[in-house]
Amino acid sequence: METVNIYLYGKKYSVPADLTILCAMEYAGYTLKRGCGCRHGFCGACATVYRIKGKNELKTCLACQTQVQEGMYIASIPFFPADKRTYEINALRPEQQVMMQLYPEIYACIGCNACTKACTQGLNVMQYIAYAQRGDFAKCAEESFDCVGCGCCVMRCPAGISHPMVGLLARRLTGKYIAPESKHLTERVAEINAGQYDELIEKIMQKPIDEIQELYNNREIEK
Amino acid sequence: MYTEQMNASVRKVEATRDARMGTEPERMSAEQKEQLLAAFHPDYREDAFDTIAIGPNKGQKVPKELGRLLHTNSRLLNEQIDLDRIDCDADVLIIGGGGAGASAAIQAHAAGAQVMMVTKLRIGDANTMMAEGGIQAADQPNDSPVQHYLDAFGGGHFAARPELLRRLVMEAPDAIRWLNDLGVMFDKDAQGNMVTTHGGGTSRKRMHACKDYSGAEIMRTLRDEVLNRGIPVIEFTSAVELLKDENGNAAGAVLLNMETDEYLVARAKTVILATGGAGRLHYQGFPTSNHYGATADGLVLGYRAGVPLLYQDTIQYHPTGVAFPSQIYGALVTEKVRSLGAMLVNCEGEAFMHPLETRDVAAAAIIRECSERGKGVDTPLGSGVWLDTPMIERIGGAGTIERRIPAMLRMYLNYGIDMRTTPILVYPTLHYQNGGLEIDAAGFTKSVGNLLAAGEVVGGIHGRNRLMGNSLLDIIVFGRGAGKAAAERAKEVTVGKLNLDHIHTYAEQLSEAGLAGDGLSPLLLPNYARKAR
């Protein structure tokens, strides 16, 4: 078995070379409570910083999606105090001033792009903040869509911006107010509420099992 | 990245691709499916199951790993806990921080109840966050809730509880409307029409999605709403047993601070169990697509309190888990990859089945291909079959993968595999608990008063197999319903004196059955320390 040496919080361990950082920590003997959530790259719980011995660049990653390398100095981030503002979504409108009121610090961005470099999803974070500054919420929403909220951008931001929170607000405003209404959905909800399907659903529920099997096995499948 | 042998097989897949394009492999007949399942589905392996020795489901089959937890005593059996010292009080106590718990919290709060959520990890560390493919609802003009009912009932082998399934399909469009109004960004066209696709076993295109971050988009929106409402969320705090009052009704829970090991007493007028699934028990040694905390805690708590289980012996193995590379072994490859046109292909480049059979049938067919038929592709951890993803770009045009399934593309690119140009290797992964606690249509558990359950911890909504997109739907429909019902019930409840008598009764039954063995349950977290994977 090929192994590599890694340093967990500065302490050296030899681990199998094909493991992710997360599994390597467990292999070393850790029972994780913090810094471990979905284990498949969707929840952002395992934000991690590392540096390769002898190199000066500080890197950020998700521990569950990153393979260990020789000489990795690793520290997982158990929690980071990102700053979420609270609001009543029904009282907002998708107007530029919403961001000014809730997240005014986005206008203090100095354009250093440290957020983008830190993004574990490879998103153009500074760009989506720029869209938010302009009140272009649909573009901010699209650009930030794959954000898992790990907070690595927040850690690196000299302006104190909580980028994932800005993206989240833009997405909620887009989903609720900017995206066009789905009329077929509105209509179907109204039909159901008016009781249009009550009788039909009762009828299928009451059918004997062999009849319903027959129906199922011979149902037409949309191409 | 691929081995020599894998690359040789890729060339065979490429060689047959042109001929396969535009064809549709035949679907199996009902008999063919039954035979396939009986021979190859893991649920049919007798040696993987035990018999439940005590409690309401005594004498029934259960996966060995879950049986072990049901046959183990409570962590609290020998602890001295002062139940008169109440640490927190709520009208509605919600155990679990996933989509069902968050939906329940929002609705209970909206109904005026004082709500408290507890979760052993963070809010959103849940299988909801990882649901990729989508959520079903019959809202297209050519569809109806009745058609949805038929698809789900048949797909679940006609075993769903009709009253639960009725609620699922009838409230589905309203669930989508509710999410849309909260700001969830569904895939829509320029006119606002939902972009919907097929899932395995659907007869109409009713799968709504948010790219392949469907569950994540729903979960982060629900979480944001919970926080906006100021609902207290106690994280890194696990419920380890339910509490009852002198009438035998649920009246709270004993909590464990996961970091300080301190026990806390939470008193509540109603309790909602929304603890999710059990993938981290690794039934039959399968890898899992589930989150870290999926350890069946709610099944154990509920069963010990007297709630019967339903279909606890039926597990969903998602047909397409990652088989290679090893670093992401068992991770989910969303069914949407097949909805968008990718075929399942064996090592010889043959499409061995229709890509949109139901999940149990597809999983069994892949296992057959890799075992009896010997047409799998060897991997360091076992074997797999190809999912021919370049077909998606051919069918939908260049850029379809990046636009519709960006999470999948990113996951594989991390390991140097570009699924736009190269097929990927998949094998079934432990994905979903079809069974669980038995509830009525209002969400109350059978036999314990003031106790509700919602989400994956529930059994009976789907029957013995679940269709893609009906789980995100069920957590919203039944989560919302449980929240409303719990808030309403809480208005009538006066909580009496708290007790843990049921864990002592349970211990006596175990002892009589000769089973008071070692260990503690619920498990809370899987034991991965000093193991490679």
Interface residues (C-beta under 8 A of the other chain):
Chain A: P16 D18 L19 T20 C23 E26 Y27 A28 G29 Y30 T31 L32 K33 R34 C36 G37 C38 R39 H40 G41 F42 C43 A45 Q65 T66 Q67 K84 T86 Y87 E88 I89 Q121 G122 A141 F145 D146 V148 G149 L168 R171 R172 L173 T174 G175 K176 A179 P180 E181 S182 K183 H184 L185 T186 R188 V189 I192 N193 Y197 L200 I201 I204 M205 I209 I212 Q213 L215 Y216 N217 R219 E220 I221 E222
Chain B: S29 A30 L121 R122 G124 D125 A126 M129 M130 A137 A138 D139 Q140 P141 N142 S144 P145 V146 Q147 Y149 L150 D151 F153 G154 F158 P162 E163 R166 V169 M170 P173 D174 I176 R177 N180 D181 L182 G183 V184 M185 F186 K188 A190 Q191 G192 N193 M194 H198 S203 R204 K205 K211 Y213 G215 A216 E217 R220 T221 D224 E225 L227 N228 G230 F236 M258 E259 S289 H291 Y292 S326 Q327 I328 A331 L332 P406 A407 R410 M411 N414 Y415 L525 N527 Y528 A529 R530 K531 A532 R533
